[in-house]
Amino acid sequence: MAHTIVIGLGNPLLADDGVGLKVAALLQDSLPPGAGVRVVTSRSGGLGLLELMVGYRRAIIVDAMLSGTRTPGSVARLAVASAASARHLAVSHGGDLAALLRLGRALDLALPERIELVGIEAAEVDWFAEELSRAVAEALPTALSLVLELLGLERPGPRVVGKVDQP
């Protein structure tokens, strides 16, 4: 069994909200055999998100965010506590992530010791479209590179240079 799970969250029909799903698909295609990483997608958070993480030592959650302070297409590595301040980023997919994790631990679920968040600032999540906005689509290589870096892997091909905000 893999020790790490990467969860791409989003709704593929709400424009930039689907960015987590697209990063997960790119990651799946980029992982070398035997990487020890399970990549999944989910359209909801909440208890379903907790269930996905049970049994793993580490989880990386990738989602769109609307922080109100970053430029659309910005990629950020975030602390779990900061997810509550963004309108998206697992919060809109089923509740306050920090509170959800406290509940899971209170229920004695075998949750990961290490949970990391990768957020991509969305331009638009309130209209129906399967395509990402230009700014968010252009951020896909940077988001993928960050996830690969968190996994201790390198992105195949030329190195992508993009701005990643740290927690």
GUKEPA-673524 format. One record per residue: x, y, z of N, C-alpha, C, O in turn; residue number from 0. Coordinates in steps of 0.05 Angstrom, whole numbers, plus 5000, padded with zeros to 4 digits. Layout:
N
SITE; n.x; n.y; n.z; ca.x; ca.y; ca.z; c.x; c.y; c.z; o.x; o.y; o.z; nr
SITE; X; Y; Z; X; Y; Z; X; Y; Z; X; Y; Z; NUM
...
This chain:
167
SITE; n.x; n.y; n.z; ca.x; ca.y; ca.z; c.x; c.y; c.z; o.x; o.y; o.z; nr
SITE; 5017; 4976; 5000; 5000; 5000; 5000; 5018; 5025; 5000; 5039; 5026; 5013; 0
SITE; 5009; 5045; 4986; 5023; 5071; 4985; 5021; 5084; 5012; 5002; 5081; 5027; 1
SITE; 5042; 5099; 5019; 5042; 5114; 5045; 5031; 5142; 5042; 5024; 5155; 5062; 2
SITE; 5030; 5152; 5017; 5022; 5179; 5012; 4998; 5179; 4993; 4998; 5164; 4974; 3
SITE; 4979; 5196; 4999; 4956; 5200; 4980; 4956; 5230; 4972; 4959; 5248; 4989; 4
SITE; 4952; 5234; 4947; 4948; 5261; 4936; 4919; 5263; 4927; 4910; 5246; 4911; 5
SITE; 4904; 5282; 4938; 4876; 5285; 4932; 4871; 5311; 4917; 4876; 5332; 4927; 6
SITE; 4862; 5308; 4892; 4854; 5332; 4876; 4825; 5337; 4880; 4808; 5320; 4873; 7
SITE; 4818; 5360; 4892; 4790; 5366; 4897; 4780; 5385; 4876; 4795; 5401; 4864; 8
SITE; 4753; 5384; 4871; 4741; 5404; 4853; 4716; 5394; 4839; 4708; 5371; 4841; 9
SITE; 4705; 5413; 4825; 4681; 5408; 4808; 4689; 5415; 4779; 4695; 5438; 4773; 10
SITE; 4689; 5395; 4762; 4698; 5399; 4734; 4680; 5417; 4718; 4686; 5425; 4695; 11
SITE; 4656; 5423; 4728; 4637; 5439; 4713; 4636; 5468; 4722; 4621; 5484; 4711; 12
SITE; 4652; 5476; 4742; 4652; 5503; 4752; 4679; 5517; 4747; 4692; 5527; 4766; 13
SITE; 4687; 5518; 4722; 4711; 5533; 4713; 4735; 5526; 4730; 4743; 5502; 4731; 14
SITE; 4747; 5545; 4743; 4772; 5541; 4758; 4769; 5523; 4782; 4789; 5514; 4793; 15
SITE; 4745; 5517; 4791; 4742; 5498; 4813; 4752; 5471; 4806; 4759; 5455; 4824; 16
SITE; 4755; 5465; 4781; 4765; 5438; 4772; 4795; 5436; 4772; 4805; 5415; 4763; 17
SITE; 4809; 5457; 4780; 4839; 5456; 4778; 4851; 5434; 4794; 4871; 5422; 4785; 18
SITE; 4841; 5427; 4817; 4852; 5405; 4833; 4850; 5379; 4818; 4869; 5362; 4820; 19
SITE; 4829; 5375; 4804; 4825; 5350; 4789; 4845; 5348; 4766; 4856; 5327; 4760; 20
SITE; 4850; 5371; 4753; 4869; 5372; 4731; 4898; 5367; 4740; 4913; 5354; 4727; 21
SITE; 4905; 5379; 4763; 4932; 5375; 4774; 4935; 5345; 4780; 4957; 5333; 4775; 22
SITE; 4915; 5333; 4792; 4916; 5304; 4799; 4920; 5287; 4774; 4936; 5268; 4774; 23
SITE; 4906; 5294; 4752; 4910; 5279; 4727; 4938; 5282; 4716; 4950; 5262; 4707; 24
SITE; 4948; 5306; 4716; 4976; 5311; 4707; 4996; 5295; 4725; 5015; 5284; 4715; 25
SITE; 4991; 5295; 4751; 5009; 5281; 4769; 5009; 5251; 4764; 5030; 5239; 4763; 26
SITE; 4985; 5240; 4759; 4983; 5212; 4754; 5000; 5204; 4729; 5013; 5183; 4729; 27
SITE; 4999; 5221; 4709; 5015; 5216; 4685; 5045; 5220; 4689; 5061; 5211; 4673; 28
SITE; 5053; 5235; 4710; 5081; 5242; 4714; 5095; 5224; 4734; 5120; 5224; 4735; 29
SITE; 5080; 5208; 4750; 5092; 5192; 4771; 5107; 5168; 4759; 5097; 5154; 4741; 30
SITE; 5132; 5163; 4768; 5146; 5139; 4760; 5133; 5115; 4772; 5121; 5117; 4794; 31
SITE; 5136; 5091; 4760; 5126; 5067; 4772; 5139; 5063; 4799; 5162; 5068; 4803; 32
SITE; 5123; 5053; 4818; 5133; 5047; 4845; 5138; 5072; 4862; 5154; 5070; 4881; 33
SITE; 5126; 5094; 4855; 5130; 5119; 4871; 5119; 5118; 4899; 5125; 5134; 4915; 34
SITE; 5101; 5098; 4904; 5089; 5096; 4931; 5069; 5118; 4937; 5065; 5125; 4960; 35
SITE; 5056; 5128; 4916; 5037; 5150; 4918; 5011; 5141; 4905; 5011; 5131; 4882; 36
SITE; 4989; 5145; 4919; 4963; 5141; 4908; 4951; 5168; 4901; 4951; 5186; 4917; 37
SITE; 4941; 5171; 4876; 4929; 5196; 4867; 4900; 5191; 4863; 4892; 5173; 4848; 38
SITE; 4883; 5208; 4875; 4854; 5205; 4872; 4842; 5233; 4868; 4855; 5253; 4873; 39
SITE; 4818; 5233; 4858; 4803; 5258; 4855; 4777; 5255; 4870; 4766; 5233; 4874; 40
SITE; 4767; 5278; 4879; 4741; 5278; 4894; 4727; 5304; 4888; 4739; 5325; 4885; 41
SITE; 4701; 5302; 4885; 4684; 5326; 4881; 4672; 5337; 4906; 4658; 5357; 4906; 42
SITE; 4679; 5324; 4928; 4668; 5333; 4954; 4689; 5330; 4976; 4708; 5315; 4972; 43
SITE; 4685; 5344; 4997; 4703; 5342; 5020; 4689; 5329; 5043; 4678; 5307; 5040; 44
SITE; 4688; 5342; 5065; 4673; 5332; 5088; 4683; 5304; 5097; 4707; 5298; 5096; 45
SITE; 4664; 5288; 5106; 4671; 5262; 5116; 4683; 5244; 5095; 4699; 5227; 5100; 46
SITE; 4675; 5248; 5070; 4686; 5233; 5047; 4716; 5238; 5045; 4731; 5220; 5038; 47
SITE; 4724; 5263; 5049; 4753; 5270; 5049; 4768; 5256; 5071; 4790; 5246; 5067; 48
SITE; 4756; 5256; 5095; 4769; 5241; 5117; 4772; 5212; 5110; 4793; 5200; 5115; 49
SITE; 4751; 5200; 5099; 4752; 5172; 5092; 4775; 5166; 5072; 4788; 5145; 5074; 50
SITE; 4779; 5184; 5053; 4800; 5179; 5033; 4828; 5179; 5046; 4846; 5164; 5038; 51
SITE; 4831; 5195; 5068; 4858; 5197; 5080; 4864; 5175; 5101; 4887; 5172; 5108; 52
SITE; 4844; 5160; 5110; 4848; 5140; 5130; 4869; 5119; 5121; 4867; 5109; 5099; 53
SITE; 4888; 5114; 5138; 4908; 5093; 5133; 4933; 5103; 5119; 4952; 5088; 5116; 54
SITE; 4934; 5128; 5112; 4959; 5139; 5099; 4975; 5155; 5120; 4964; 5166; 5139; 55
SITE; 5001; 5155; 5116; 5019; 5171; 5134; 5019; 5200; 5126; 5024; 5218; 5143; 56
SITE; 5014; 5205; 5100; 5016; 5233; 5090; 4995; 5237; 5069; 4988; 5220; 5054; 57
SITE; 4984; 5262; 5069; 4964; 5270; 5049; 4971; 5297; 5038; 4980; 5315; 5053; 58
SITE; 4968; 5300; 5012; 4971; 5326; 4999; 4944; 5332; 4985; 4935; 5316; 4969; 59
SITE; 4932; 5354; 4993; 4906; 5361; 4981; 4911; 5385; 4962; 4923; 5405; 4970; 60
SITE; 4901; 5382; 4938; 4904; 5403; 4917; 4876; 5413; 4911; 4858; 5398; 4904; 61
SITE; 4872; 5440; 4912; 4846; 5451; 4908; 4848; 5480; 4898; 4869; 5493; 4902; 62
SITE; 4827; 5490; 4887; 4825; 5518; 4880; 4820; 5533; 4906; 4810; 5523; 4925; 63
SITE; 4828; 5559; 4906; 4823; 5575; 4929; 4815; 5603; 4920; 4823; 5612; 4898; 64
SITE; 4800; 5617; 4936; 4794; 5645; 4932; 4801; 5660; 4958; 4785; 5664; 4975; 65
SITE; 4826; 5667; 4959; 4836; 5680; 4984; 4828; 5710; 4985; 4826; 5721; 5006; 66
SITE; 4825; 5721; 4961; 4820; 5750; 4960; 4845; 5767; 4963; 4844; 5791; 4961; 67
SITE; 4868; 5754; 4967; 4893; 5769; 4970; 4914; 5761; 4949; 4935; 5775; 4947; 68
SITE; 4909; 5740; 4934; 4929; 5731; 4914; 4919; 5736; 4886; 4895; 5738; 4881; 69
SITE; 4937; 5737; 4867; 4931; 5740; 4839; 4921; 5713; 4828; 4932; 5693; 4834; 70
SITE; 4900; 5713; 4811; 4891; 5688; 4799; 4914; 5674; 4785; 4930; 5686; 4770; 71
SITE; 4916; 5648; 4790; 4938; 5632; 4780; 4961; 5629; 4799; 4979; 5613; 4794; 72
SITE; 4961; 5643; 4821; 4982; 5640; 4842; 4979; 5612; 4854; 4957; 5603; 4859; 73
SITE; 5002; 5600; 4859; 5003; 5574; 4871; 5015; 5577; 4899; 5035; 5591; 4902; 74
SITE; 5002; 5565; 4919; 5011; 5569; 4946; 5011; 5542; 4961; 4994; 5526; 4958; 75
SITE; 5032; 5539; 4977; 5033; 5517; 4996; 5023; 5529; 5022; 5033; 5549; 5032; 76
SITE; 5002; 5517; 5033; 4988; 5528; 5056; 4987; 5510; 5080; 4989; 5485; 5077; 77
SITE; 4985; 5522; 5103; 4981; 5507; 5128; 4951; 5500; 5130; 4934; 5515; 5120; 78
SITE; 4945; 5478; 5143; 4917; 5470; 5147; 4901; 5492; 5160; 4878; 5497; 5152; 79
SITE; 4912; 5506; 5179; 4897; 5527; 5193; 4890; 5550; 5175; 4869; 5563; 5179; 80
SITE; 4906; 5555; 5154; 4900; 5577; 5136; 4877; 5571; 5116; 4867; 5589; 5103; 81
SITE; 4870; 5545; 5114; 4849; 5538; 5095; 4822; 5550; 5103; 4806; 5556; 5086; 82
SITE; 4818; 5555; 5128; 4793; 5566; 5138; 4790; 5595; 5128; 4767; 5605; 5127; 83
SITE; 4812; 5609; 5123; 4810; 5637; 5115; 4805; 5640; 5085; 4799; 5662; 5075; 84
SITE; 4808; 5619; 5069; 4802; 5620; 5041; 4774; 5610; 5036; 4764; 5592; 5049; 85
SITE; 4760; 5623; 5016; 4733; 5615; 5011; 4732; 5587; 4999; 4711; 5574; 5002; 86
SITE; 4752; 5579; 4986; 4753; 5552; 4975; 4774; 5537; 4990; 4779; 5542; 5013; 87
SITE; 4787; 5519; 4976; 4808; 5502; 4988; 4797; 5483; 5009; 4800; 5488; 5033; 88
SITE; 4784; 5463; 5000; 4772; 5442; 5018; 4750; 5452; 5035; 4732; 5437; 5043; 89
SITE; 4750; 5478; 5041; 4729; 5489; 5058; 4702; 5488; 5044; 4682; 5479; 5056; 90
SITE; 4701; 5496; 5019; 4676; 5496; 5004; 4668; 5468; 4997; 4645; 5463; 4989; 91
SITE; 4686; 5449; 4999; 4679; 5421; 4992; 4671; 5405; 5017; 4674; 5381; 5017; 92
SITE; 4661; 5418; 5037; 4651; 5403; 5059; 4658; 5412; 5087; 4656; 5397; 5106; 93
SITE; 4666; 5437; 5090; 4670; 5447; 5117; 4698; 5454; 5123; 4717; 5450; 5107; 94
SITE; 4702; 5465; 5146; 4728; 5475; 5156; 4747; 5450; 5159; 4741; 5432; 5175; 95
SITE; 4768; 5450; 5144; 4787; 5427; 5144; 4799; 5422; 5171; 4801; 5399; 5179; 96
SITE; 4807; 5443; 5185; 4819; 5439; 5212; 4799; 5426; 5231; 4806; 5408; 5246; 97
SITE; 4774; 5435; 5230; 4753; 5424; 5247; 4747; 5395; 5239; 4742; 5378; 5256; 98
SITE; 4747; 5390; 5213; 4743; 5363; 5203; 4764; 5344; 5213; 4758; 5321; 5221; 99
SITE; 4789; 5353; 5213; 4811; 5336; 5222; 4809; 5332; 5252; 4815; 5310; 5262; 100
SITE; 4801; 5352; 5267; 4797; 5348; 5296; 4776; 5327; 5301; 4779; 5310; 5319; 101
SITE; 4754; 5328; 5286; 4733; 5308; 5288; 4744; 5280; 5282; 4739; 5261; 5297; 102
SITE; 4759; 5278; 5261; 4770; 5252; 5253; 4788; 5240; 5275; 4787; 5216; 5280; 103
SITE; 4804; 5258; 5287; 4822; 5248; 5308; 4806; 5241; 5333; 4813; 5222; 5348; 104
SITE; 4785; 5257; 5339; 4767; 5250; 5362; 4754; 5224; 5358; 4748; 5209; 5378; 105
SITE; 4748; 5217; 5333; 4736; 5191; 5327; 4757; 5169; 5325; 4750; 5146; 5319; 106
SITE; 4782; 5176; 5330; 4804; 5157; 5330; 4809; 5145; 5303; 4817; 5121; 5300; 107
SITE; 4804; 5161; 5282; 4810; 5151; 5254; 4841; 5152; 5250; 4854; 5170; 5261; 108
SITE; 4851; 5134; 5235; 4880; 5133; 5229; 4886; 5153; 5207; 4891; 5145; 5184; 109
SITE; 4886; 5178; 5214; 4891; 5200; 5194; 4921; 5204; 5191; 4937; 5197; 5209; 110
SITE; 4929; 5216; 5168; 4958; 5221; 5164; 4969; 5239; 5185; 4956; 5258; 5195; 111
SITE; 4994; 5234; 5192; 5009; 5251; 5211; 5015; 5278; 5197; 5017; 5299; 5210; 112
SITE; 5019; 5277; 5171; 5027; 5301; 5156; 5007; 5306; 5134; 5002; 5289; 5117; 113
SITE; 4994; 5330; 5135; 4975; 5338; 5115; 4984; 5365; 5104; 4988; 5384; 5118; 114
SITE; 4987; 5366; 5077; 4997; 5390; 5064; 4976; 5399; 5044; 4962; 5382; 5031; 115
SITE; 4973; 5425; 5040; 4954; 5436; 5022; 4968; 5452; 5000; 4987; 5467; 5005; 116
SITE; 4959; 5448; 4976; 4968; 5464; 4953; 4943; 5477; 4942; 4924; 5464; 4933; 117
SITE; 4944; 5504; 4942; 4921; 5519; 4932; 4929; 5535; 4907; 4951; 5546; 4905; 118
SITE; 4911; 5535; 4888; 4915; 5551; 4864; 4893; 5573; 4864; 4869; 5566; 4864; 119
SITE; 4901; 5598; 4864; 4882; 5620; 4865; 4865; 5620; 4840; 4875; 5621; 4818; 120
SITE; 4839; 5618; 4844; 4820; 5617; 4822; 4812; 5645; 4813; 4813; 5664; 4828; 121
SITE; 4806; 5647; 4787; 4795; 5672; 4777; 4764; 5671; 4777; 4751; 5691; 4783; 122
SITE; 4754; 5647; 4771; 4725; 5644; 4769; 4716; 5616; 4777; 4726; 5596; 4766; 123
SITE; 4697; 5614; 4796; 4686; 5588; 4803; 4656; 5589; 4804; 4643; 5570; 4813; 124
SITE; 4644; 5612; 4796; 4615; 5615; 4798; 4601; 5613; 4772; 4577; 5619; 4770; 125
SITE; 4614; 5605; 4750; 4600; 5600; 4725; 4606; 5573; 4714; 4627; 5561; 4720; 126
SITE; 4587; 5563; 4699; 4590; 5536; 4688; 4608; 5536; 4664; 4603; 5548; 4643; 127
SITE; 4630; 5521; 4666; 4649; 5518; 4644; 4668; 5495; 4651; 4676; 5492; 4674; 128
SITE; 4675; 5479; 4631; 4693; 5457; 4636; 4722; 5466; 4633; 4741; 5452; 4641; 129
SITE; 4726; 5490; 4621; 4753; 5500; 4617; 4762; 5518; 4641; 4745; 5531; 4653; 130
SITE; 4787; 5517; 4646; 4799; 5535; 4666; 4803; 5562; 4654; 4806; 5565; 4629; 131
SITE; 4804; 5583; 4670; 4811; 5609; 4661; 4840; 5608; 4651; 4855; 5590; 4659; 132
SITE; 4848; 5627; 4635; 4875; 5627; 4624; 4896; 5628; 4647; 4916; 5613; 4646; 133
SITE; 4892; 5645; 4667; 4912; 5648; 4688; 4915; 5622; 4704; 4938; 5614; 4711; 134
SITE; 4894; 5608; 4709; 4895; 5583; 4724; 4906; 5560; 4706; 4922; 5544; 4716; 135
SITE; 4899; 5559; 4681; 4910; 5539; 4663; 4940; 5542; 4661; 4955; 5522; 4660; 136
SITE; 4950; 5567; 4660; 4978; 5572; 4658; 4993; 5565; 4684; 5017; 5561; 4684; 137
SITE; 4979; 5562; 4706; 4991; 5555; 4732; 4993; 5525; 4736; 5006; 5516; 4755; 138
SITE; 4981; 5509; 4718; 4982; 5480; 4721; 5011; 5469; 4724; 5016; 5453; 4742; 139
SITE; 5030; 5477; 4706; 5057; 5466; 4709; 5070; 5473; 4736; 5085; 5457; 4748; 140
SITE; 5065; 5498; 4746; 5076; 5506; 4771; 5064; 5489; 4794; 5079; 5481; 4812; 141
SITE; 5038; 5485; 4793; 5025; 5469; 4814; 5035; 5440; 4813; 5040; 5429; 4834; 142
SITE; 5037; 5429; 4789; 5048; 5402; 4787; 5076; 5400; 4798; 5083; 5382; 4812; 143
SITE; 5093; 5419; 4791; 5121; 5420; 4801; 5122; 5421; 4831; 5138; 5408; 4844; 144
SITE; 5104; 5437; 4843; 5104; 5439; 4872; 5096; 5412; 4885; 5108; 5404; 4904; 145
SITE; 5075; 5399; 4874; 5067; 5373; 4885; 5090; 5353; 4882; 5096; 5338; 4901; 146
SITE; 5102; 5352; 4859; 5125; 5334; 4855; 5148; 5340; 4874; 5160; 5322; 4885; 147
SITE; 5153; 5366; 4879; 5174; 5374; 4898; 5166; 5364; 4926; 5184; 5354; 4941; 148
SITE; 5141; 5367; 4934; 5133; 5358; 4960; 5136; 5328; 4963; 5141; 5318; 4985; 149
SITE; 5133; 5314; 4941; 5137; 5285; 4941; 5166; 5276; 4939; 5172; 5253; 4940; 150
SITE; 5184; 5296; 4935; 5212; 5290; 4932; 5219; 5279; 4904; 5238; 5265; 4901; 151
SITE; 5202; 5286; 4885; 5206; 5277; 4857; 5211; 5302; 4839; 5204; 5324; 4847; 152
SITE; 5223; 5297; 4816; 5227; 5319; 4797; 5208; 5316; 4774; 5200; 5294; 4766; 153
SITE; 5200; 5339; 4764; 5182; 5340; 4741; 5198; 5332; 4716; 5220; 5343; 4712; 154
SITE; 5187; 5314; 4699; 5202; 5307; 4675; 5202; 5331; 4656; 5184; 5347; 4656; 155
SITE; 5223; 5334; 4640; 5225; 5356; 4621; 5238; 5380; 4634; 5250; 5378; 4655; 156
SITE; 5236; 5403; 4620; 5249; 5427; 4630; 5237; 5436; 4657; 5213; 5433; 4662; 157
SITE; 5254; 5448; 4673; 5245; 5458; 4699; 5226; 5481; 4695; 5232; 5499; 4679; 158
SITE; 5204; 5481; 4709; 5184; 5502; 4707; 5191; 5524; 4728; 5195; 5517; 4752; 159
SITE; 5192; 5548; 4719; 5197; 5570; 4738; 5170; 5585; 4742; 5159; 5596; 4723; 160
SITE; 5161; 5585; 4766; 5136; 5598; 4773; 5137; 5606; 4802; 5153; 5595; 4817; 161
SITE; 5121; 5625; 4810; 5121; 5634; 4837; 5104; 5617; 4854; 5080; 5612; 4848; 162
SITE; 5115; 5607; 4876; 5100; 5591; 4895; 5101; 5605; 4922; 5123; 5610; 4933; 163
SITE; 5078; 5612; 4933; 5077; 5624; 4959; 5080; 5603; 4981; 5067; 5582; 4978; 164
SITE; 5096; 5608; 5001; 5100; 5589; 5023; 5082; 5597; 5047; 5075; 5620; 5049; 165
SITE; 5076; 5578; 5065; 5059; 5584; 5088; 5073; 5604; 5107; 5061; 5612; 5127; 166
